[in-house]
Amino acid sequence: MMKKYIYYTLLFLLLEGCSSNSDSLKPPAGLRPCCAFGDNLQAKFLGIHIPFFRIDNMLDKDHLGDHLYNDGSQSVLGQLFDWSKEKDGLVYTKRGGFIDIAHVRDTADYTFYLFKQLPTYLGSGKSLILPPELRQRELYFPKNTELLPINSQLELAALTAFQLAQWHEIAQWFGYESEFGISETVSAFSPEDLYSNMLGAIIAMQVLRENPQMDKNEFSQHFKQQLTTHLIKFGIVDKKTAAQKIKALDGIWWDSHKRLPDKWLVLRRSYDLALTLTPNWVTRGTTLHLTDTFGNSQPATKWLQFRLVATYRLISKLQEKSLAELPANLYKKIFTPQDFQSLANFAEQEDAKARLKISLATSQ
């Protein structure tokens, strides 16, 4: 059964990923189509319920498939229809709670990609421009003649990959659409997302420490092995048990009566953008941590600065409208990670107001 949003397929997100004959490393091509929180999800299209369709989200360690570095050579339709050898969905672990495998993979790939760019860009005074998400994503590398140890380079790559994931959650809430006209607000700040992203960054760091020179194919093979190893350490359960766990949260974390892409299918969200995260809904869970300072107390910004710059591209300008409606004390032409928590707090406050209005309307 498909595990991806039906509205992606109904709009026929058309295109097969383009294969590349180039050996040069490309940045991850967007993000994997991932799952809304819930199981056996129903969907609607143009407001009409789609009969006989349910999305089975749950996986276990025996159904993860391969890991394929997301360079765009994989078919979009292959992902959506489960033709790909790589499988994405939700797993449940005793020490990590629910984990979204697509988010784990995405941040791992970006950690690998950024680490491979550092020898070229560190200390150069140049910028690396990534594909836009609401805004132009710019990684600026200040001029610097100091050498950065490999371990610190790995930490810098992992931190930046995680910051990209943080911004993605914010951008989705403010109306970013990977495909124009397809709402992604249901996924914004989903309770398992950022913990999953951080896990991907940490696993990627560990893989690269073993062999910093590995290419993307070697990375994919080693990451596949380490992902399974980590999930076993976290106490991953079988698919049937995972489905029971998520069903127990129906009406608490998610609403099985709602249909994709309804934002309020997801009832609980996590707006905590800290660099130390604990999993939701488990006791004595595994705490994850990334650092933004190195061993000699130098801030990461001495080496790399992540900027979100307002752009005049047509689609981005249309989607930027929601950001432009921010209170004057929050809106900036250039956002940095130092602004992220304030933006998330604003989103949390607005969601609380919206839920209150819905509650009052349904009680009348």
Secondary structure, 3 states (H helix, E strand, C coil): CCCCCHHHHHCCCCCCCCCCCCCCCCCCCCCCCCCCCCCCEEEEECCEECCCCCECCECCHHHCECCCCCCCCCCHHHHHCCCCCECCCEEEECCCEEEEHHHHHHHHHHHHHHHHHHHHHCCCCCEEEECCCCCEEEEECCCCCCCCCHHHHHHHHHHHHHHHHHHHHHHHHCCCCCCCCCCCHHHCCCCCHHHHHHHHHHHHHHHHHHCCCCCHHHHHHHHHHHHHHHHHHCCECCHHHHHHHHHCCECCCECCCCEECCHHHECCCCCCCCCEECCCCCCCCCCEECCCECCCCCEHHHCCEEEEECCCCHHHHHHCHHHHCCCCCCCCCEECHHHHHHHHHHHHHHHHHHHHHHHHHHHC
